[in-house]
Amino acid sequence: MRLKSYLGLFFLSVAAASCVNPPENFPSTPLITFESLEYVPTSGADSLIVGIDFQDAEGDLGLAATEIDPPFNSVNYQRDAAGNLITYGNRPTEAPSYNPIDWVVDPIVNNQIVKDTIWVVQNPDQYNIFVKFFIKKNGTFTEFKWQDPPYYTTFNGRFPRILNSDEGQAVEGNISYGMLSSGWEAIFRNDTIRVDVQIQDRQLNRSNEVSSQEVTLKQITRN
């Protein structure tokens, strides 16, 4: 099954209000609370929508689409002792087997296309919202890791800048983050699930981690 055909991310909304005289308890590290989790089946890909509320003293939340240079680059290219890129053909024994997370085909490195398959390590700081999924079995939650086989993907993503200016200003508001898949029901069925969420500001400060209630897809389906 080729999961890329039905996995995706989108943002329903980012609503924020800035504060000229913020309360003294506005944190420098983002502070979030879990607001909602909703499942929206459609005739195409279905949506799982997470809602969180946030507060931040500097307002440095969100990333523009053009912010792809370090520290927000997507991957770090692996090199040998001589500084050469490690290709799949000359991979060391400790390198992983081919998969679309650890290897990229014909990447652009230093503004040049490298016609080969190159070993990479994903950079978590390319994202600013982080989502984990858990399934409850025999009374215990176990993480469902999308990055593992056979899926090799992630529902971590980016939300856009809350403020256009880089001048620090306190903000609070709500983020609605949608995740598209045709496989929610096939994977989670009637299982009890939980979703954990964090966000990160442009100074790479991670927020607290918040959790949804224990739910089934049926319980959170939009009427």
ChimeraX commands (.cxc) that place a marker at each C-alpha (Angstrom):
marker #1 position 0.00,0.00,0.00 radius 0.5
marker #1 position 1.38,3.41,-0.96 radius 0.5
marker #1 position 0.51,5.67,1.95 radius 0.5
marker #1 position 1.71,8.88,0.32 radius 0.5
marker #1 position -1.39,8.82,-1.86 radius 0.5
marker #1 position -3.68,9.58,1.06 radius 0.5
marker #1 position -1.70,11.22,3.85 radius 0.5
marker #1 position -1.54,14.98,4.18 radius 0.5
marker #1 position -1.67,18.05,6.40 radius 0.5
marker #1 position -3.59,21.29,6.28 radius 0.5
marker #1 position -4.42,24.24,8.49 radius 0.5
marker #1 position -8.02,25.22,9.04 radius 0.5
marker #1 position -7.14,28.36,10.93 radius 0.5
marker #1 position -4.69,30.16,13.15 radius 0.5
marker #1 position -6.48,32.78,15.20 radius 0.5
marker #1 position -4.43,35.02,17.47 radius 0.5
marker #1 position -4.76,38.20,19.46 radius 0.5
marker #1 position -1.71,40.27,20.44 radius 0.5
marker #1 position -1.37,41.96,23.80 radius 0.5
marker #1 position 0.29,45.35,24.21 radius 0.5
marker #1 position 0.46,44.92,27.98 radius 0.5
marker #1 position 0.57,41.16,28.44 radius 0.5
marker #1 position -0.19,39.55,31.78 radius 0.5
marker #1 position 2.92,38.88,33.83 radius 0.5
marker #1 position 2.29,35.15,33.61 radius 0.5
marker #1 position 2.61,34.99,29.81 radius 0.5
marker #1 position 5.44,32.48,29.28 radius 0.5
marker #1 position 8.54,32.91,27.13 radius 0.5
marker #1 position 8.29,29.22,26.26 radius 0.5
marker #1 position 4.96,28.57,24.52 radius 0.5
marker #1 position 2.17,27.35,26.77 radius 0.5
marker #1 position -0.65,25.33,25.23 radius 0.5
marker #1 position -3.88,23.68,26.33 radius 0.5
marker #1 position -5.82,20.99,24.48 radius 0.5
marker #1 position -9.06,22.37,23.08 radius 0.5
marker #1 position -10.62,19.76,20.77 radius 0.5
marker #1 position -10.24,16.65,18.62 radius 0.5
marker #1 position -12.70,16.01,15.78 radius 0.5
marker #1 position -12.99,13.37,13.07 radius 0.5
marker #1 position -14.54,14.44,9.77 radius 0.5
marker #1 position -15.17,11.62,7.25 radius 0.5
marker #1 position -15.70,12.64,3.63 radius 0.5
marker #1 position -16.06,11.03,0.23 radius 0.5
marker #1 position -12.30,11.49,-0.21 radius 0.5
marker #1 position -9.54,11.66,2.39 radius 0.5
marker #1 position -10.89,11.97,5.94 radius 0.5
marker #1 position -9.77,14.65,8.39 radius 0.5
marker #1 position -8.63,14.40,11.99 radius 0.5
marker #1 position -8.61,17.94,13.36 radius 0.5
marker #1 position -6.74,18.97,16.51 radius 0.5
marker #1 position -7.50,22.27,18.23 radius 0.5
marker #1 position -5.15,23.84,20.77 radius 0.5
marker #1 position -5.04,27.18,22.58 radius 0.5
marker #1 position -1.69,28.93,23.04 radius 0.5
marker #1 position 0.03,31.77,24.88 radius 0.5
marker #1 position 3.51,33.14,24.19 radius 0.5
marker #1 position 5.31,36.22,25.53 radius 0.5
marker #1 position 7.35,37.02,22.39 radius 0.5
marker #1 position 4.90,36.00,19.66 radius 0.5
marker #1 position 7.67,34.18,17.73 radius 0.5
marker #1 position 5.37,31.37,16.70 radius 0.5
marker #1 position 4.95,30.00,13.20 radius 0.5
marker #1 position 7.19,29.53,10.17 radius 0.5
marker #1 position 6.92,31.02,6.71 radius 0.5
marker #1 position 7.13,28.66,3.74 radius 0.5
marker #1 position 10.44,30.30,2.79 radius 0.5
marker #1 position 12.06,29.58,6.17 radius 0.5
marker #1 position 13.97,26.47,5.11 radius 0.5
marker #1 position 17.55,27.44,5.99 radius 0.5
marker #1 position 19.17,26.16,9.22 radius 0.5
marker #1 position 17.93,25.60,11.83 radius 0.5
marker #1 position 14.69,24.92,9.91 radius 0.5
marker #1 position 16.22,22.80,7.12 radius 0.5
marker #1 position 14.44,19.53,6.45 radius 0.5
marker #1 position 17.38,17.10,6.59 radius 0.5
marker #1 position 21.05,16.81,7.46 radius 0.5
marker #1 position 23.16,15.00,4.88 radius 0.5
marker #1 position 25.42,12.28,6.21 radius 0.5
marker #1 position 29.08,12.34,5.18 radius 0.5
marker #1 position 32.04,10.02,5.53 radius 0.5
marker #1 position 35.35,10.83,7.24 radius 0.5
marker #1 position 36.57,12.54,4.08 radius 0.5
marker #1 position 33.51,14.78,3.95 radius 0.5
marker #1 position 31.85,13.01,1.03 radius 0.5
marker #1 position 28.13,12.42,0.90 radius 0.5
marker #1 position 27.22,8.84,1.80 radius 0.5
marker #1 position 25.36,7.19,-1.06 radius 0.5
marker #1 position 23.31,4.03,-0.92 radius 0.5
marker #1 position 25.94,2.28,-3.01 radius 0.5
marker #1 position 28.77,3.05,-0.55 radius 0.5
marker #1 position 26.76,2.94,2.69 radius 0.5
marker #1 position 28.49,1.63,5.83 radius 0.5
marker #1 position 27.17,-1.39,7.67 radius 0.5
marker #1 position 25.43,0.75,10.30 radius 0.5
marker #1 position 23.37,2.63,7.70 radius 0.5
marker #1 position 19.66,1.75,7.48 radius 0.5
marker #1 position 18.18,-0.11,4.55 radius 0.5
marker #1 position 16.40,2.00,1.96 radius 0.5
marker #1 position 13.29,3.85,3.11 radius 0.5
marker #1 position 11.93,7.31,2.24 radius 0.5
marker #1 position 12.79,8.80,5.64 radius 0.5
marker #1 position 16.50,7.90,5.83 radius 0.5
marker #1 position 17.32,8.21,2.12 radius 0.5
marker #1 position 16.59,10.88,-0.48 radius 0.5
marker #1 position 16.89,10.48,-4.23 radius 0.5
marker #1 position 18.58,13.14,-6.39 radius 0.5
marker #1 position 18.59,15.89,-3.74 radius 0.5
marker #1 position 19.75,19.45,-4.28 radius 0.5
marker #1 position 22.86,20.00,-2.15 radius 0.5
marker #1 position 24.62,23.37,-2.20 radius 0.5
marker #1 position 22.45,24.42,-5.17 radius 0.5
marker #1 position 23.45,21.38,-7.24 radius 0.5
marker #1 position 21.47,18.24,-8.03 radius 0.5
marker #1 position 23.22,15.13,-6.76 radius 0.5
marker #1 position 22.19,12.27,-9.03 radius 0.5
marker #1 position 22.26,9.54,-6.41 radius 0.5
marker #1 position 20.51,8.22,-3.31 radius 0.5
marker #1 position 21.89,9.98,-0.23 radius 0.5
marker #1 position 21.72,9.06,3.45 radius 0.5
marker #1 position 20.04,11.76,5.54 radius 0.5
marker #1 position 18.88,12.36,9.08 radius 0.5
marker #1 position 15.57,14.17,9.45 radius 0.5
marker #1 position 15.78,17.50,11.28 radius 0.5
marker #1 position 12.92,17.77,13.83 radius 0.5
marker #1 position 13.27,21.57,13.83 radius 0.5
marker #1 position 11.85,21.73,10.31 radius 0.5
marker #1 position 8.48,21.41,12.08 radius 0.5
marker #1 position 6.76,23.56,14.67 radius 0.5
marker #1 position 3.86,21.31,15.64 radius 0.5
marker #1 position 4.43,17.75,16.81 radius 0.5
marker #1 position 1.72,15.08,17.02 radius 0.5
marker #1 position 1.92,11.63,18.59 radius 0.5
marker #1 position -0.73,8.91,18.41 radius 0.5
marker #1 position -1.42,6.28,21.04 radius 0.5
marker #1 position -3.65,3.17,21.00 radius 0.5
marker #1 position -5.01,1.64,24.20 radius 0.5
marker #1 position -4.62,-2.13,24.45 radius 0.5
marker #1 position -5.34,-4.09,27.63 radius 0.5
marker #1 position -5.55,-0.87,29.61 radius 0.5
marker #1 position -2.16,0.48,28.47 radius 0.5
marker #1 position -1.42,3.11,25.82 radius 0.5
marker #1 position 1.25,2.29,23.25 radius 0.5
marker #1 position 2.53,4.84,20.74 radius 0.5
marker #1 position 1.56,4.23,17.12 radius 0.5
marker #1 position 4.66,5.37,15.24 radius 0.5
marker #1 position 3.87,6.56,11.74 radius 0.5
marker #1 position 7.58,6.82,10.94 radius 0.5
marker #1 position 8.03,3.06,11.26 radius 0.5
marker #1 position 7.38,0.57,8.43 radius 0.5
marker #1 position 5.25,0.26,6.43 radius 0.5
marker #1 position 4.19,3.92,6.63 radius 0.5
marker #1 position 7.48,5.87,6.82 radius 0.5
marker #1 position 5.73,9.19,7.34 radius 0.5
marker #1 position 4.82,11.75,10.00 radius 0.5
marker #1 position 1.95,13.99,10.97 radius 0.5
marker #1 position 4.32,16.60,12.40 radius 0.5
marker #1 position 4.03,19.79,10.41 radius 0.5
marker #1 position 4.18,23.58,10.24 radius 0.5
marker #1 position 1.74,26.33,10.99 radius 0.5
marker #1 position 2.30,29.81,9.48 radius 0.5
marker #1 position 3.64,32.84,11.32 radius 0.5
marker #1 position 1.27,34.24,13.94 radius 0.5
marker #1 position 2.73,37.75,13.52 radius 0.5
marker #1 position 4.36,39.14,10.38 radius 0.5
marker #1 position 6.79,41.26,12.39 radius 0.5
marker #1 position 9.84,39.92,14.24 radius 0.5
marker #1 position 9.33,42.48,16.99 radius 0.5
marker #1 position 8.46,40.64,20.17 radius 0.5
marker #1 position 4.83,40.93,21.20 radius 0.5
marker #1 position 2.77,38.67,23.43 radius 0.5
marker #1 position 0.10,36.60,21.71 radius 0.5
marker #1 position -2.63,34.17,22.60 radius 0.5
marker #1 position -5.03,32.32,20.38 radius 0.5
marker #1 position -6.07,29.02,18.81 radius 0.5
marker #1 position -4.63,26.69,16.19 radius 0.5
marker #1 position -6.79,24.22,14.26 radius 0.5
marker #1 position -4.55,21.62,12.67 radius 0.5
marker #1 position -5.97,19.12,10.21 radius 0.5
marker #1 position -4.47,15.77,9.22 radius 0.5
marker #1 position -5.75,14.05,6.08 radius 0.5
marker #1 position -5.86,10.28,5.56 radius 0.5
marker #1 position -8.04,7.66,3.92 radius 0.5
marker #1 position -6.79,5.21,6.52 radius 0.5
marker #1 position -7.97,6.48,9.90 radius 0.5
marker #1 position -10.80,3.96,10.19 radius 0.5
marker #1 position -8.77,1.10,8.70 radius 0.5
marker #1 position -5.98,1.65,11.22 radius 0.5
marker #1 position -7.77,2.74,14.40 radius 0.5
marker #1 position -11.14,1.02,13.84 radius 0.5
marker #1 position -12.96,1.01,17.22 radius 0.5
marker #1 position -9.77,1.39,19.26 radius 0.5
marker #1 position -9.48,3.86,22.10 radius 0.5
marker #1 position -6.89,6.42,21.06 radius 0.5
marker #1 position -5.13,9.47,22.47 radius 0.5
marker #1 position -3.34,12.28,20.66 radius 0.5
marker #1 position -0.46,14.26,22.24 radius 0.5
marker #1 position 0.60,17.65,20.86 radius 0.5
marker #1 position 3.47,20.11,21.29 radius 0.5
marker #1 position 4.43,23.29,19.45 radius 0.5
marker #1 position 7.77,25.07,19.09 radius 0.5
marker #1 position 8.72,28.72,18.63 radius 0.5
marker #1 position 11.40,30.09,16.30 radius 0.5
marker #1 position 13.93,30.07,19.14 radius 0.5
marker #1 position 13.37,26.30,19.24 radius 0.5
marker #1 position 11.64,26.41,22.63 radius 0.5
marker #1 position 9.27,23.45,22.92 radius 0.5
marker #1 position 5.96,23.97,24.65 radius 0.5
marker #1 position 4.46,21.71,27.25 radius 0.5
marker #1 position 2.92,18.53,25.85 radius 0.5
marker #1 position -0.86,18.22,26.05 radius 0.5
marker #1 position -3.13,15.22,25.52 radius 0.5
marker #1 position -6.59,14.67,24.17 radius 0.5
marker #1 position -9.16,12.70,26.09 radius 0.5
marker #1 position -9.33,8.95,25.54 radius 0.5
marker #1 position -11.71,8.60,22.58 radius 0.5
marker #1 position -12.80,6.45,19.67 radius 0.5
marker #1 position -13.27,7.85,16.18 radius 0.5
marker #1 position -17.00,7.28,16.52 radius 0.5
marker #1 position -17.14,9.43,19.65 radius 0.5
marker #1 position -15.49,12.42,17.94 radius 0.5
marker #1 position -17.13,12.14,14.52 radius 0.5
marker #1 position -18.66,15.41,13.33 radius 0.5
marker #1 position -22.43,15.16,12.96 radius 0.5
marker link #1:1,2 radius 0.2
marker link #1:2,3 radius 0.2
marker link #1:3,4 radius 0.2
marker link #1:4,5 radius 0.2
marker link #1:5,6 radius 0.2
marker link #1:6,7 radius 0.2
marker link #1:7,8 radius 0.2
marker link #1:8,9 radius 0.2
marker link #1:9,10 radius 0.2
marker link #1:10,11 radius 0.2
marker link #1:11,12 radius 0.2
marker link #1:12,13 radius 0.2
marker link #1:13,14 radius 0.2
marker link #1:14,15 radius 0.2
marker link #1:15,16 radius 0.2
marker link #1:16,17 radius 0.2
marker link #1:17,18 radius 0.2
marker link #1:18,19 radius 0.2
marker link #1:19,20 radius 0.2
marker link #1:20,21 radius 0.2
marker link #1:21,22 radius 0.2
marker link #1:22,23 radius 0.2
marker link #1:23,24 radius 0.2
marker link #1:24,25 radius 0.2
marker link #1:25,26 radius 0.2
marker link #1:26,27 radius 0.2
marker link #1:27,28 radius 0.2
marker link #1:28,29 radius 0.2
marker link #1:29,30 radius 0.2
marker link #1:30,31 radius 0.2
marker link #1:31,32 radius 0.2
marker link #1:32,33 radius 0.2
marker link #1:33,34 radius 0.2
marker link #1:34,35 radius 0.2
marker link #1:35,36 radius 0.2
marker link #1:36,37 radius 0.2
marker link #1:37,38 radius 0.2
marker link #1:38,39 radius 0.2
marker link #1:39,40 radius 0.2
marker link #1:40,41 radius 0.2
marker link #1:41,42 radius 0.2
marker link #1:42,43 radius 0.2
marker link #1:43,44 radius 0.2
marker link #1:44,45 radius 0.2
marker link #1:45,46 radius 0.2
marker link #1:46,47 radius 0.2
marker link #1:47,48 radius 0.2
marker link #1:48,49 radius 0.2
marker link #1:49,50 radius 0.2
marker link #1:50,51 radius 0.2
marker link #1:51,52 radius 0.2
marker link #1:52,53 radius 0.2
marker link #1:53,54 radius 0.2
marker link #1:54,55 radius 0.2
marker link #1:55,56 radius 0.2
marker link #1:56,57 radius 0.2
marker link #1:57,58 radius 0.2
marker link #1:58,59 radius 0.2
marker link #1:59,60 radius 0.2
marker link #1:60,61 radius 0.2
marker link #1:61,62 radius 0.2
marker link #1:62,63 radius 0.2
marker link #1:63,64 radius 0.2
marker link #1:64,65 radius 0.2
marker link #1:65,66 radius 0.2
marker link #1:66,67 radius 0.2
marker link #1:67,68 radius 0.2
marker link #1:68,69 radius 0.2
marker link #1:69,70 radius 0.2
marker link #1:70,71 radius 0.2
marker link #1:71,72 radius 0.2
marker link #1:72,73 radius 0.2
marker link #1:73,74 radius 0.2
marker link #1:74,75 radius 0.2
marker link #1:75,76 radius 0.2
marker link #1:76,77 radius 0.2
marker link #1:77,78 radius 0.2
marker link #1:78,79 radius 0.2
marker link #1:79,80 radius 0.2
marker link #1:80,81 radius 0.2
marker link #1:81,82 radius 0.2
marker link #1:82,83 radius 0.2
marker link #1:83,84 radius 0.2
marker link #1:84,85 radius 0.2
marker link #1:85,86 radius 0.2
marker link #1:86,87 radius 0.2
marker link #1:87,88 radius 0.2
marker link #1:88,89 radius 0.2
marker link #1:89,90 radius 0.2
marker link #1:90,91 radius 0.2
marker link #1:91,92 radius 0.2
marker link #1:92,93 radius 0.2
marker link #1:93,94 radius 0.2
marker link #1:94,95 radius 0.2
marker link #1:95,96 radius 0.2
marker link #1:96,97 radius 0.2
marker link #1:97,98 radius 0.2
marker link #1:98,99 radius 0.2
marker link #1:99,100 radius 0.2
marker link #1:100,101 radius 0.2
marker link #1:101,102 radius 0.2
marker link #1:102,103 radius 0.2
marker link #1:103,104 radius 0.2
marker link #1:104,105 radius 0.2
marker link #1:105,106 radius 0.2
marker link #1:106,107 radius 0.2
marker link #1:107,108 radius 0.2
marker link #1:108,109 radius 0.2
marker link #1:109,110 radius 0.2
marker link #1:110,111 radius 0.2
marker link #1:111,112 radius 0.2
marker link #1:112,113 radius 0.2
marker link #1:113,114 radius 0.2
marker link #1:114,115 radius 0.2
marker link #1:115,116 radius 0.2
marker link #1:116,117 radius 0.2
marker link #1:117,118 radius 0.2
marker link #1:118,119 radius 0.2
marker link #1:119,120 radius 0.2
marker link #1:120,121 radius 0.2
marker link #1:121,122 radius 0.2
marker link #1:122,123 radius 0.2
marker link #1:123,124 radius 0.2
marker link #1:124,125 radius 0.2
marker link #1:125,126 radius 0.2
marker link #1:126,127 radius 0.2
marker link #1:127,128 radius 0.2
marker link #1:128,129 radius 0.2
marker link #1:129,130 radius 0.2
marker link #1:130,131 radius 0.2
marker link #1:131,132 radius 0.2
marker link #1:132,133 radius 0.2
marker link #1:133,134 radius 0.2
marker link #1:134,135 radius 0.2
marker link #1:135,136 radius 0.2
marker link #1:136,137 radius 0.2
marker link #1:137,138 radius 0.2
marker link #1:138,139 radius 0.2
marker link #1:139,140 radius 0.2
marker link #1:140,141 radius 0.2
marker link #1:141,142 radius 0.2
marker link #1:142,143 radius 0.2
marker link #1:143,144 radius 0.2
marker link #1:144,145 radius 0.2
marker link #1:145,146 radius 0.2
marker link #1:146,147 radius 0.2
marker link #1:147,148 radius 0.2
marker link #1:148,149 radius 0.2
marker link #1:149,150 radius 0.2
marker link #1:150,151 radius 0.2
marker link #1:151,152 radius 0.2
marker link #1:152,153 radius 0.2
marker link #1:153,154 radius 0.2
marker link #1:154,155 radius 0.2
marker link #1:155,156 radius 0.2
marker link #1:156,157 radius 0.2
marker link #1:157,158 radius 0.2
marker link #1:158,159 radius 0.2
marker link #1:159,160 radius 0.2
marker link #1:160,161 radius 0.2
marker link #1:161,162 radius 0.2
marker link #1:162,163 radius 0.2
marker link #1:163,164 radius 0.2
marker link #1:164,165 radius 0.2
marker link #1:165,166 radius 0.2
marker link #1:166,167 radius 0.2
marker link #1:167,168 radius 0.2
marker link #1:168,169 radius 0.2
marker link #1:169,170 radius 0.2
marker link #1:170,171 radius 0.2
marker link #1:171,172 radius 0.2
marker link #1:172,173 radius 0.2
marker link #1:173,174 radius 0.2
marker link #1:174,175 radius 0.2
marker link #1:175,176 radius 0.2
marker link #1:176,177 radius 0.2
marker link #1:177,178 radius 0.2
marker link #1:178,179 radius 0.2
marker link #1:179,180 radius 0.2
marker link #1:180,181 radius 0.2
marker link #1:181,182 radius 0.2
marker link #1:182,183 radius 0.2
marker link #1:183,184 radius 0.2
marker link #1:184,185 radius 0.2
marker link #1:185,186 radius 0.2
marker link #1:186,187 radius 0.2
marker link #1:187,188 radius 0.2
marker link #1:188,189 radius 0.2
marker link #1:189,190 radius 0.2
marker link #1:190,191 radius 0.2
marker link #1:191,192 radius 0.2
marker link #1:192,193 radius 0.2
marker link #1:193,194 radius 0.2
marker link #1:194,195 radius 0.2
marker link #1:195,196 radius 0.2
marker link #1:196,197 radius 0.2
marker link #1:197,198 radius 0.2
marker link #1:198,199 radius 0.2
marker link #1:199,200 radius 0.2
marker link #1:200,201 radius 0.2
marker link #1:201,202 radius 0.2
marker link #1:202,203 radius 0.2
marker link #1:203,204 radius 0.2
marker link #1:204,205 radius 0.2
marker link #1:205,206 radius 0.2
marker link #1:206,207 radius 0.2
marker link #1:207,208 radius 0.2
marker link #1:208,209 radius 0.2
marker link #1:209,210 radius 0.2
marker link #1:210,211 radius 0.2
marker link #1:211,212 radius 0.2
marker link #1:212,213 radius 0.2
marker link #1:213,214 radius 0.2
marker link #1:214,215 radius 0.2
marker link #1:215,216 radius 0.2
marker link #1:216,217 radius 0.2
marker link #1:217,218 radius 0.2
marker link #1:218,219 radius 0.2
marker link #1:219,220 radius 0.2
marker link #1:220,221 radius 0.2
marker link #1:221,222 radius 0.2
marker link #1:222,223 radius 0.2
view
